[in-house]
Every structure is written in structure tokens, then in C-alpha cells.
Amino acid sequence: MIAERKRLQDNNWKDWGPYVSNRQWGNVREDYSPNGDAWNFASHNNAESYAYRWGEEGIAGISDKKQLFCFAFSFWNKKDKIIKERFFGLSNPQGNHGEDIKELFYYLDNTPTHSYMKMVYKYPINEFPYDEIIIENGKRNKKQPEYEIFDTDIFNNDEYFDIFIEYAKVDHNDILIRTTIYNRSKKSAPIVVAPIIWFRNDWKWGYNPYKPHTNASQKGCINIHHEHISIKKFYSRNPNVESLFCENETNNPRLYGTPYPEGAYFKDGINQHIIHGSPTINPKKTGTKASFLINDIIEASEFKTFDFRLSPDELEDPFSQFDEIFNTRIQEANEFYNEIQQDMLDDDKKNVQRQAFAGLLWNKQFYHYNVGKWLKGDPNFDAPRDFNHYVRNTEWNHLHNKDIISMPDKWEYPWYATWDLAFHCLPFAMIDAEFAKDQLLLLTKEWYMHPNGQLPAYEWNLSDVNPPVHAWASFRVFEIDEKLNGKPDLLFLEKVFQKLLLNFTWWVNRKDKNGKNIFGGGFLGLDNIGAFDRNMVLKDGEHLEQADGTSWMAMYALNMMRIAMVLAQYYQVYEDMAIKFFEHYLYIAEAMENLGEGTKGLWNEEDGFFYDVLQLGNGDSVSLKLRSIVGLIPMFAVEVIDHHLLENMPNFRARMEWILKNKPDLTKLVSHWDEEGQGRKHLMSILRKNRLTKVLARMLDDQEFLSIYGIRAMSKIYEETPFVFSVHGNENIVYYTPAESDSRMFGGNSNWRGPIWFPINFLIVESLQRFHYYYGNSLKVEFPTGSEEKKNLEEVAQDISNRLCSIFLKDENGERPFNGGNEKFNYDEYFKDYVTFYEYFHGDNGRGLGASHQTGWTATVAKLIKPRLFI
């Protein structure tokens, strides 16, 4: 058996991993202000001096799975005003498009057990332009691009270090650490390397008096003392390095002007000592935070390597087999990914996929948030909250998260988001199906899910609403796992199904405003897709009937029906649940067709498209004829059932026959249930063949949705002539905006008015594949629209998939579109093969936008880039 697969059977190998956040400041968890000003309470300015309550941050940081003990690197070029102990970026108010990291780094490799990990950080040799970046972004408005670090002159003449950071595990609790620093410039440059170990501060809040510590040992060794940590020694290959010690405690005198206690050595003590030579480190060589200090010079175009080890053992020669073990782990990582990529011939595709997996794995994070404690404060530290003003998450007292969770991006979004995580799990299932299944189950646990059945959205507002894709992701992960491992994990499927019953009921009770199976309420993540805030409370009983909300629920019902049908093959009791969800799906389909007497349906026959409908207080309705992905999402409500599944479900078949006979108007909405497709298949879809072809004619029109790089979030027809809609005296204007958002409707750091988003595109590809699974070559459409070239839906899906993958792959000129035409990124020897997986992409040229390491849902490219495992 391949070594990494063998390690995956031993959970101990995941005890340590890259679980330290890239940003802990600016998070809700650390906000103890009375007015909910999270961005300013714990900021980048005070991060070096402020001891966090709920988690830790660092560069390439690792920790144990409960984050009792952490390791990360810090560096200093002897020009910056602070040591580089954390990645820099702008807060949401500072950025003209919201929060934004301003560093260059790339995740290059990682294995599921983190037996081997590698990344590279590009650290400027000259003074980091902190102030320039803040000032210039502050000058820019929403219609201007962000001012990035590469827009400064800091990388001119290649005056930067390439800092490669690697980890290789000897055993599950014995870790080899290496940093190799290349001077890419034509002049020698000094570098300070300060690898830091510290304990998360768990002792000062009033619950646990136990305080661990570190202390100096023999030369090149620091002792680690913690009753629950197996690692006891920190070694440096260079035995003559200096060791520095302070405490992971807030520097209250510096931040708040309190008196300076005698003999105190605060969190920023190592920084102050390195930068200013201040007496801020403990001369007794002990503390809860410690570091080796290495001063060196890297000659022009040369490199130096620095090795360290975290070990449970006292070793006479900690580095005797260091190189051999490193080489073995690298070889084992190659063997693991070679097996996964054995049917891939293109080296560039292999590189992109492997970096996508690496980013997923590096973006695991220890996430700790106990809302009850956070709201009331701790015994030793009150929370001065103004509950009459604004305090978040008061209705989530039960929520207590303390787990390793897949983050969307450990700097821009260092908190889980429910629908993001669902998409993360598909590529995760290709390399570590158990982790993918555990993640999906985790959010349904009682200490996550609200007692009313709602899944937590994200920490800024746990009550916000994500599109309900959890059932879809759970079933897809189940299928991938069964395909790869040869047996179905029915226990996982049962567990998640039982909990999603509660969530489905919550949706029905809370988001179906009038009990008509039409759903609304707006969606986190699809925030600025409409003409106005779709969560807005309107006047005089007016409300928005949402085509996408209703379609998501139709999709949810079909997903639950499909899960129940699979389980019914083993346990007959689930047959009744399959019937229940089938009928619920029918009612939603009927409601989309007819909202009620005197009102318009969500389908517009003249335009061949679905639109939101605004219900007026006088009983009239207005169709909001804005063509966006709102009208494409009904495609996702599609399921194809193989006839053999029905053969073991006599009750389901009997009920189906009764409905077909007694409710013909309802069953015609099912779309060809009674007409078997190729291979005796049955189709359930919101879109009948006629309507599907009309929607596809819009979607596959390169003057509307079809881009060279995928499907846009909004039709391009609004580029010159905007959509205009007036409500309550306010004129709402929507332009096609292919890049950054021009609206701060929801903070302004995302945009659904034109760019290409991978989660929606991924579902489009899968939906087309499902339609083809039923229709085969009996349904072909013009692709692109107007070309007179006909393709079946599998060919269309593959073409869209290829367009999405091409964002990252080298084109005929050797350029990767996500780089936005940046010549250095495309052609420089030390950039051209590095890939970042952005949050979303320019609708016309594929340039990466938003969070630069949103490897989570954009990592679905790892699934698209590989030949399909199955339908």
C-alpha cells in the first residue's frame, strides 16, 4: 500500500497540521468592543501586542489539533518597522473593495496527513510598503481596481527573497522543519530568521489556571513543558543560535497606557528586542513564547538553508537522518499524487491540480468559537457589550466550535462558511474522503446546528442564509467515496440525512413566506446579484418571490429524495421518506408555475427565462426581468433515476402510478417521469425540454452569459444599457460589472454582477451532465448560440469545464489568464508555474479577483481538470 494511504488509516497522523490561521485579527471572535467594531478592536496595528482569546495566527503556522501549542516563522529584512510575524493586508474599511491581503505567497504541496508540506513566501528585501498600500487604497473608489503590492516598486530588480518553507514528519508527533531562502536580487542582503514557538493563551481568562512554559536547554535546544503536548524539544541544526523568551500576554501598557509591571515580558517582546534591542525578553530564558534568532547574509543569487525539529525525544543528534527523511516524505507525496493523476498526461494540468489540493490542505484551520462565553465574557475579563446597540449572534448561545475545519481562505475568510465548505468537500473526497465526510457531518452536530434546524452561516452573522447545498454535497461525496473505495458508507449517508431532515423543515417553516412553496430571504454569497438588497423588508406586505430560492429548494428536495432512494435499497423504512420528498418537489414545481390567482409565475415565456417576481400589496405582481444566474439556478433542480432503483421500491412505484393517473397537470411538471430515457432512466426536472433549450440559448450566448472562461453571473447585455428598476421612489441601476464590485451593498468585497464563480459553474456542469445522462444524443443545442454548430449536453458541459480550467492553464502564449496579463507572473522563472486560486474571475479576461487564496470552492477545478470518475 502507498505509504500516505496507510497513514490515512491512522488518525494520529493528523494530530499536527497547518492549523494556524493566517489572520486572527479583525474577526468577530476577537471583538470585545461594545459596538461590534471587529475590524478596529483587534487590528493589524495592535496584533503584535494583543494576546488572542480564541485562536492564533502566523506565517506557515502549524499546531496540534486543539491548538495548545503553535509553531510559525517570522523574518526581518533589517529595514521593516516590525518583524514579519504575520501576513499584512487591509481591513474591510481600508480596502476600496473590502478586506484584502497584500502579500505574495503560494501553496505548493501538502499531503492529507500533512506528512509533507511546502509553500513559498516572497518577502521584499527593501522596506515593506505598509503605509503606501494603505494610503493609495484609501484614495481609490469602488470603480477603481485595488492597489496591490505588485503595483508598488518593491519587486523591481527582483529585490526579494524566495522563502521556501517545508515540513516533513518523522512520526505523527515528530516534525522536521526547513526553510530555504533564495536571494533573487543582484546584491547581497541581510536576513533575520526567527522561528517562533508559543502556547495559545488558555490561562488568563479565569477557567484554567494551568500555565505551560518553555525554557532554554543546551545550545540549540528549547524545552517545551505542557502536560497535554507530546512534543518536548525544539532543536536548531545550528547549535550556536541565540534563544529569546517572552510571554504570550497582551502588552496593556503599550496598547492602553496602563502602568508597566516590573518583570513583565509581553507578546511583542521578541519583536521589540529584534527591532530596537529593547530589554523586552526574559533574561531567565523562560516564557510561554520563544524563538531562535538567526542573523545572516544571503549573497546575490545564492541561497541558505536553515533546519529545525520539533520532537518528543531528547536526541543526541536530532539531524542525523534529516535529509533522508525529508527525501522519503517528498517521494511518498509524489507516489500518492501520481496514483491520483495516473490517467492525466498533461504536466501543466497535474501541476494545477496538485497546487489546488495543496491549497485546500493548507487552508485547514483550528476554529474555536463558544458563543455563550463570547457574549457574556470571561470570569477574569468582562465583555463590555452594548446589547441595545448591536451585538452579533445572540440567538446562537448553544454554538461551541472547537475543531479543525476547512476554511475558504485563512486570511480573507478565516472562518467557515457553510456553502463554501460543501464545495470544498468534493475535491477533498478525491484525496481524503473520511475528512470530507467528517466535515459535512460536523456542521450538523448539535453544537453547530441551531435547535430549530438552521445550519450556521458564518461568524459575522450565524443566522444568515446560505444556499442549501449540503445534501447535494453529501451525496456527491458519498458517490465519490464509494467509487474510490469500492463500498458505500451507508452510516455516513444515514447520519447526514437524519440531520438534514431538521434543516429541510427549518427551510419550509422559515423561508416559505406564505406557505406556497415559494422561497425567498436572500442568500449570503449571492448577495449583490439583484437590483436591490433581496433581504430588504418592503412596505405594505410587498415581498420578493425568488426564482433562485425556490429552485434551490426544489434541488434540495430532489437531493433528499435521491438519498432516501439509495438508503431504501438497504432499509425499506426510507421508502416513505423518498415519497415525501418526491411530492414536496412536485409542489415546489407547481408553485413556480403558478404563484396564485392574478400573479405572474417565475417563468417568462416571452423571454424564455426565470425571473424574480415582486408581489405588490394590492395583489398585483411585477416580474423583475434582470437576466442573471437567478434564472439559471432552476437547472440545478434535476435528478435522473435509474429504473433498477425503483424495482426494490414497490410503495414508491405505487404512489407514483397514483400521482401519474390522478394528477396529470402536476406530473407534467416533473418532466418525462413516465417517458424512460436512454437505458431506462427517469428524469425529474424543473425544466422541461422546451424550457431547458430556451434557458440554454441564453446561457450559451457569448453576448450574454457565455465567456471564454466559463459562465458569467450576469448577462453582458447590461454592459452598455443597464437594468433599471424603481421601488419606493428609489431608482436601482444594475450594470454588468465583470470585475470588482461597484457596490457596497454587502460590504463590497464580492461581486455577482458579472464575474465567473466556480461554485455556480460547477453546478452548471454537473446539471448538464445529468440532463445528458437522460437525453443522450436526442438533445443537442447550438453551441455557442448562433453558431449553427450543434452539440449534445455532455459536450457542452465538457467545453464549459475546459473553459474554467483554462483560467489556470498556460495558453498558446504561455500565459495563465488568472494572472491578468502580468508579464512577470506569466513568464518569470520564479513565478510562472505558481498558481493562486482566486475567489472569482473577470467575466471577460479570466483575471483572478477577490480573495487570492480562496482555494476552497475554486479548488473544484481539481475535479473538473481530471477525467470524470462517473456521472
N, C-alpha and C positions, 0 to 999 in steps of 0.2 A: 504494500500500500504506500502511496505517496506520503512522505513524512508530514506535510501540512494537513492532509486529510486525517491522518492518525491523531495529530494533535487536536483537531477539532472535536474528537470524541472525548477529550479531557478538558472539562470546563476550567480547570485550574490555569490553563494557558492564557485565559482571558482575564486573569486576576489583575494584570497590569497592562495598560494600554495608553493611547493618546487622548486620555480622558480630560485633560485640562483645557479650558476654554481659551480662545484667542482674545476674548474680551469679556470681562466681568463687570466693568464699569458701565453705567448707563442702562442697567437692567432694572426691571421692576422689583426683582427680589432684593436688590441692594438699596432700594428707595425708602428711606425713613423720613422723608420730608412731610410736612403737614399738608401740602397741596399737590402731591403726586408729580412733582417735577423730577422725574427719574434721571433725565439726561444731565441735569446740573448738580444733583445731590452727590452722586458718585461719578466723577468725570475723569477724563484723561489727565487733566491738570492735577488732580489730587490722588490719582490711582497709586502712585509710587509710595504714598504716605498713609493710605487708608487700608485698614485690615478688613477684608470682606467677611460677610456673615454666612453666605450660602455657597460659595464656590471660589475657585482660583483661576488665574489667567497666566499665560506665559508663552514664550516662543518655542514651538515644537514640544510643548509640555506633555509629560506622562505622569500618571498617578496610579494608585491602586483603585479598585472599583468602588470603594467608598470614599475616595479622595481624602484619606487621613494624611497621606504623605505625597509630596509632589517633587518633580524634577523638571527644570527647564533651563534653557540657555539665555544668557544675556551677553551683550557685546558693547564695545565702545571704540569709536574711531579716534578718540582723543580730541575731537572737535565739537561734538554734540554737547548740549547743555544738560542732558541726562543720559545715563546708560540706556542702551536699547534693551529694555527688560520686557517690553510688550509692544505689539504692533500698533502703529498710530493710525487714526482715522478721525473723521469728523462726526460729531453728534448730529442728530436729526435736525435741530435748528440751525446748525452751522452750514450744512450742505445745501446747495441750491436744488438738489434732488434728494434730500434726506440724508440719512447716515451713509457713510461711505469710507471704506478702508483706503488708505493711501500708502500702501507698501506693495512691493513685488516679491511674491514667493510662489512656489509651485510644489504640489504634492506629487511625488514621482513613483512611489511604490509603497505597498503595505500588504500584509497577508491577514487573513481573517483572525488568526490568533495573535497577531502583532509580533510574531516571531522575528520578522524583519520589517523595518520601516525606513523610508528615505524621503527627504524633502530638501529643497534648496531655497535659501533666502538671499536676495540681492540687496546688500547693505552698502550704502554710499560711503566712499572714502572721505568725502568732504562733509561739512556740517549739514545735517538733515534740515530741509526747508520747512520746518513746522509752521512758522509764522506766515511765510509766503503762501502756503497752501490754504491756511485759514482765511487770510485777508482776501486772496483772489477769489476763492469760492464765495465769500461773503459779498463780493461785488456783483456776482452773476445772478441773473434771474432764472425763472423756470424755463424760459425758451432757449437758454444757452446751455452748452454742454458743461459737464463737470470738469474742473481743473484737476488733472491727475498728477501724480508725482513725476510721470514721464514728461509732462508738459514743462516742468522746470528744467534747468540745465544740469541737474545733479548727476545725470548719467552720461554727460558729454565726455568724450575721450575715454570712455569705458572706465571711468574712475569709480569703481565699485568692487566690493568683494563678492564672490560667489561663495556662500557659506552652505556647504552640504552637511546635513545632519542625518545620522543613521543610528538605528538601534538594532541589535541582534540579541535574542535571548539565549542564554546558555541553558536555562531551565525556566520554568514558569515564574520564578521569583529571583532570577539572577540575570542581570541585564548589562550587556556591553553597549557602550555609547561612544560614538566617534563623530567628530566634526572636522571636516577638511576645508580649509579656507584658501581660495584662489584669489590672488590679486590680479584682476583683469586689466589693470592700468599699465602705463609705461614708466611708472615711478614707484619707488618703494613706499610703503605705507605702514604706520603702526596699527596694531590691533590689540585690544584687551579682550580676553575671553574669560567670562565669569560664569561657569556652570553652577546653578543655584539649587539647593535642596531646602525644602521647608515643610512645615506641618500646617494644614488648614487649621485656622484658629477655631477650636471647638471647646475652649476652656473658659472664655471670659464672659459668656452670656448668662451664666447662672444655673446651668443644668449639670455640667460635668466638670468637677474640679481637677481632674487628671490633666497634667501638662507634660507632654513629652519634651525631649530636648536632644540636641546634638552637641558633641564636644570634640576637641582635637585629639587625635590619637598619635601614632607615629607619623613621620613625614609622609606626605602624600595620601593620608587617610583621615577620614572624619567618621566618628562613631555615631550611630543612629539608635536612639533609645525610644521605642514605643511598644507598649505591651501587646498591641494588635497588629504590628507590622513585622513581616518575616525578614525584610532587608535590614541589615545591621551595620553595613560598612559602605562607605563611599570612597573609591580609590581614584587617584590620578596616576597615569603612567609616568609622568614627571614627578619624582618624589620631592623635589625642592620647591614646589609651588607654595605660596602663602595661602593660609586659610583665614577666612573672615566670618564673624558671627554677629548676629543681632537677633531681634525678636520680631515675630510676625504680629506686631501690635501697631495700632494707629498712632501716628505722631500727632497727638492732640495739641501740643504747644505750637507746632508749625501750622496746623490747619485751623485751629480755633483760638489760639492765643492764650492757652492755659499755662500755668507755671510749669517749668521744666523739672521733672523729678530727678533727683540725684541718682546716678547709676542706671538710667534708662537708655536702652538701645533699640530704637524703633525700627519698623519695617523698612524705612528708607535709609537705614544706617549704612548699608553696603554701598548704595548709590552715592550718598554724600561723601563717604570716605574715598571712593574711587575718583569722583569728580573733583572734590575740593581738598582731599586729605584731612577731612574733619575727624575729630575723635568720637565718631559715632558707632564704632564697632567695639564689641566687648573684649577687653584685654585678657579676660579669663578664658577666652576661647570656648564659649558655650552659648547656646541660644536655640530658638525654635526656627531660625533661618540661618543658613550657612552657605559659603561659597568658596571654591578655589579661585585664586586670582593669578592669571597668566598675562604677562606683558610681553609682546613680541613684535617683530617687524617682518612683514612679508615683502620680499623683493618683487620688483616688477615682473609680471607674467609668471611668477612662481607660486607655490602653494606649500602649506604646512598642515600637518595632521595632529590632532590632539585627542587622546583616548582616555576614557573613564569607565568605571564599572560600579554598579550597584549590586551588592552581593549579600547573602545571608551569612557568609562564612568569613572567618579570619584566614586570609590566604597569604602564604609566604611569597608567592609570585602571582599576583592577580592577572597578569597579562601574558602568561606563558603560552597560552593557546589562542590568544585573542584573534589573530589574523585567520587562523584555520577555522575557528567557529564562525567568524563573520563570512568567510567564503562559503562555508557549508550552508548557512542560512540563505545567502543570496542564491546559491544553486537550487536549494529546495523551493524558494519562491518562484524561480524560473520553471521548475518542474510542475508546480501547482498551476501556474498560468498557461504553460504550454499544453497541459491537458485540456484546459477550458478552451483554448484557442486552436486546438489541433486541426479544425476544419477551416481555419482562416489562413489565407495565403498572403494577404497584403500586410506588409510590416507596418505601414503607417496606421492602418486600422487597428492592428494589435497594440500599437503604442497608445493610441487614443483610448481604446477600451481599458487598457491596464491603468492608465492615469485616472480614468473615470472611477474605476474600482478603488484606486489608492485614495482619491479624494473622499469617497464615501467612508472608507475606513478611518481616515484621519479625522473626519468630522463626527466621530463618536465623542460623546461628552458626558461626564458626570453631571447630572442635573438634580439639584436639591431645592425644593420649594415646599415648605409647610405653611399653607396659607393661614391657618389658625394662629400659629405662633407669630407669623409675619404681621398679622393685623393687630394683635394685642401687644406686641413687643415681648422682650425677654425679662426675666427677673432682675438682671443687672442693668438692663438698658430699656428704658421706656420707648414706645413708639408715639411721638407727638403728632398723632394724626388728627386732622380736622374732618371728621366724618360728615359734617354739614356742607363741606366744600366738595371734595372729590377724593374718594379712596377706591381703588380698584378691587374687584374680586371678592367683595364682602359676602356674596352668596355661595362661595366655594370653600367654606371653613373646613370641609372634610378632606380637601385635597392635600395629599402628603406624598410628594415625588422625591425619590432618592435612588436614582437608577442611572445606568449607562443607557443613553438614548441617542439615536441618530438625529443630528441637528441639520437644519437647512444650510447653515453656514456659521462656523464657530466665531466669526467676527461680526458680520452684519446681522445675523439672526441666531444668536447663541441661546436659543430656547426652541423647544419642539413646537411644531405646528402640525395639527392632526392630518390634514390632507396632504401636506408635503411628505410626511412620514410614510403615508400609504404608498406613494410613488417610489420612495427610497427603497421600499421592501422588495420591489420586483428585481432590480439588479442585484440587491443583496442576496436574493434567493438563488441566484446563479453561482454564488461563491460560498454562502453560509446560510443555508435555508433555515437552520434552527434559530439563528439570530433574527432573521426576517419574521418568522412565526412568533417568536417571543416579543418582538416589538409590537406587532399587531395585537397580541393578547394583552400587552401591558396597558394600553390605553383603555381597555375595557375593564380593568380591575376596579374594585370598589373604591380604592383610594385615588383613582383617577376619575372615572366616570361619575357624573353627578347622580345622586339618588333618583332624580327624575328621568335619567336615561341619557342626558346630553353628554357628549364627549367634549373634553376641554379643548378649546381652540388654540390659544397661545397666551403667554403670561400677561401681555398688555391688556387683554380682555378675554378671560377664560370663557365668558358667555357668548362671545362672538360665534358666528356660524360658518363652518367650512362646508363645501360641497360633500355630500355623503358618499364617499368612495371607499369606505373601509371594507364593506362587504365585497366589492369588486376586487380590491387588492388582496383580501384574504383568500378568495377563491383562486385568483391567479397564482398566488404564492403556493397554495395547495397543489395546483396543477404542475407548476414547475418542480416543486419538491418531489411529487410522485414520479414525474418523468425522469428526474435525475437519480432518484434513489430506489426506484422500482417498486414502491409500495405507497398506498395512500395513508396519510396521517389523519385518520378519522377523528381521533381525540381532539386534535387541534381544531378541526373544522366544526366539531360539535361545540367546543368551548366558545369559539368566537361567535357562532350562530346564536347560541343562547343569550349572550350578552347583547348582540345586535338586535335581538327582538325588542329589548328595552329601548334601544336607541331609535329604532324604527317607530315605535309607539310614541316616543317623545316628539319626533318629527310630525307625526299625524296630529298630535294634540296641540302642538305649539306653533307650527308653521303653516297650517291649513286654516287661514283666517276665518272662512265662512263654512267650513265643513263640506266643501265641494270638491275636494281632491285637487285643488289648485294651490300651489305653494309659493311663498314669497319670503321676504325678510332680508334680502341682500346676502352677499357672501364675502367673507374675508378671503382675499386672494383674487376675487373677481370684483374688486372694489370700485374702480372708476370706469367700468365698461359702459355705463349708461349715460343718459343726458343729465341726470341729477342723482343725488345720493339715494340709492334704492332702499336704504333703511329709513329714509325720511318719513316722519309722521305727517300725513297730509290732512287737509281740512275736511270737515263736513262728511266724514265717512268715506272719503276717497281712499282708494288703495290700489296698489300695483299688483296685477296678476302676472307672474313672471314665467316666461317660457322656459328659461333655464332651470328655475327652481322646481317647476313641475316635471321637467324632463329628468332632472337628477333623481327625483323620487320614483319616477317610472323605472329608471335604471336600477335604483336601489331595490324596488320590488322584484324585478327580474333576477337580480343577483341573489336575493334571498330565496326566491323560488328555485333557482338552479342549485344552490347549496342544499336545500331541502330535498330536491330530487335525487341528488347524489347520495345523501345520507339515507334516503328511503330505500336505496338498493341494499342496504345493510340492516336498517332498523325501520320497520313498517310505520312506526308512530310518526315519522317525519312526512309521510304522505299527506296527511291532513294539513300540515304547515305549507306544503307545496301548493295545495289547492287554495289555501288562504291568500298566499302572495300572488298567485295567478289571478285571482278575482280582484285583488286590490289593484293590480296592474291594469286590468280591464277598466276599472272605474276611473283611474287616472287618465287613461287613453280617451275615454268617453268625455271626461271633463275638459280635456284640451280641445276637443272638437266643438264643444258647446258649453260656454260659460254660464248660460242661463238665458231666460227669455229677454229679448231686446238687447243682448250684448254680443259683441264680436268674439269669435274664437281666437285662439292664439295663432292659428294658421291663416295666412293671407293667400288666397288662391291666385289673385291677380299677380302678385309678386313672386309666388312660389317660395314662400319663406315664412318662418315663425317669428313673431314679434311679441314683446311685452304688451299688455293691454292695461290702460289706466281706467279703472272703474270710477265714474263720477258719482257724486252724491245724489243726483237726480235720476239715477238708473241708467244713464247713457254710458257709453264707453268710447275710448279713443285708442286706436292702435298706434303704438309708438314705432313708426316704421324706420327704425335705425338698424341697419344691417351689421350685425356683429356676431361674435361666437355664441351669443344668446340664441340665435336661430340655428346654429349648427349642433348644439348640445342635444337636441332631440334624437340625433343619430345614435347617441350612446345608449339609448334605451332599446337594445337589440339583443336577442338571445336565440340561439339555434339549438334545438333539442334533437338528438339522435333518437330514432324510433325505438331502439333497443332499451333506452331508459324507461320508456312507457310500458314495456312488456311486463315489468315487475311491479307496476303500479295500477292495479285494477280500479281502485277507488278514484284515482285521478282521472283515468280514462273515462270512467262512467260519468263523472262530473263534467268533464269536457264535452262529452257527447250530449249531455243535457243542455249545456250552455249553447252549443252549436245549433241545436234544434229549436230552443225556446227563446234565444236572444240573438237573432241573426244580425241585427243592427249593431249590437255590441261586438260580436265576434268578428265582423268585417274589419274592425279597427285593429285586431290582432295581427293582421297582415299574413294571410296564407297559412294559417294553422292547419286548415283542412286540405291544403294542397301540398303534398310532400315534394320537397326539393330533391336535388341530386343525392343519391344514397339514402333515401327515406329519411329526410330531415324535415323538421317543422320550424317555422320562423315566427317569432314574436317580435314585433317592432312597432314603434310609434309611427314610423314612416312606411307607408305602402309604397309599392314600386314607383307609381306615378309621382308621388311627392318626393321620394328619395332622389329620383333623377332631376327634379326641379331644384332641390337644395344643392345637389352636386354641381349642377350647371352654374350656380352662383359660386360655390366654394372653389371650383376648378377653373374659374375665370381669372386670368392673370391681371385683369383690370380691377378685380375685386379682392378676393381672399388669397389667391394662389401667388406665392412668392417663389423666387428661385430657391429659397431656403426653408420652405415649409408653408404652413397656413397662417395667415395673419389673423390677429384678434379682431380686426375691424376692416370693413371694406375700404379699399383705396379710393372709391368714388368720392369720399368726403375730403380728399386732399385739397381740392380747389374750392369745391362747393360744400360747405359744412351742413350737417343736420342741425336744424333749429327747432326748438320746442319751448313753448311758454307755459308756465304753470304758476298760478297765484301772482301774476304780474312780473315774474322773473323769467327772463329770456335765457334759455340754456342752449349753448352752442357747442357742437362737437365736431372737431376736425379729426381726420386721420393723422395720427402722430406716430410715425414709425419708430421713433427712438425714445428718448427720455420723456417722462410725463410733463405736460404743461399745466397740470392741475394739482393742487394740494388737497384735493377732496378727502383723501385718506392718508395724509402725511406726505404724499408726493414722491415717495421713493419707489413707486412701481407704476406701470402703465399698461393698461389693457385696451388702449385705443389705437392699436396698430401693430405692435411688435409680435414676434413669434415666441410663443411659450411652449416649452416641451410637454408639460402635463396634458394640455388640451390636444396638442398634436399627437401625442402617444395614444390617447383615447380615440382620436380620429382614425389613426392607422389600424388599431385593433378592431374598431367598429366596421371599417371597410372589409377587413379580413373576415369578419363574421358574416357580413352580407354575402361575400363571395362564397363562403362555405356553404351557403344555402343555394344561391343562384348559379354559381359556376359561370360558364361562358354564355348562359342565357341572358345575362345582363351585361351590356357594355355601354360605356358612356364616352362622350367626346372628351379627350384629354390632350392638351388643355381645351377648355371651352372655345369653340370657334375654329379649331384646328382641322376639323373633319377627320381626325385620327381617333379610332375607337379602341378602347382598352377595357378589359374586364376589371373588376374591383380589386382583385389581388394585385394586378399590375399597377393600378393607381396607388394602392397602399404602399407597394414597394417603391414606387417613384417618389412619393412623399417622404418615405423613410430615408431614401437616398439623399434627398434634398436636405433633410435635417442633419444627417451625418456629415454632409459636405461642409457644414459650418466649421467643423473642426479639422477636416482633412485637407491636405495640400491640393491646390488646384493645379491646372496645367502650367501656371507661372510659379509654382512653389509657394503660393500664399495660402494662409489659413484665414477664411473670411472673418472669424470671430476677432481677429487682430485689428480689424478696421483699417487695413491698408498701412499699418505701421511697419515701415521697412525693416527696422531693427528687429522687431518681434518675428517678422516673417523670414528674414534672411541671415541674421546674425548667428554665428556658430553656437553661441551660448544661450540662444532664445528659441531658435526655430522649431525645436522638437518638444517644447514645453507647452502644455495645454491648460487653460483655465476654463472652467465650466460655469458660465455666467447664469444669472437669474433668468434673463430673457434676451432676445436678439432683435436687432434692427430689421424692420419688415421688408426693407428693400436691398440692403447690402450684407446682412448677417452679422454686423458688428455686435460684440458682446456688450450687454447693458446690465445695470443694476448690480447686485452683489456679484463680485468677481469669482467667488469660490462657492457658489450655490450648487455644489456638486450633487446635492440631494436629488431633486426631481430631474434636473438636467442630466444626471447620470443614467437616466433611462436610455441615453444614447448607447450605453453598453449592451443593452438588449436589442436595440434597433440595428446596431452595426454588425451583429452576429447573425448568421443564417438562422431562421426561425426554428425553435425547438419543436413547435407544434402550433396548431391554430389557437 
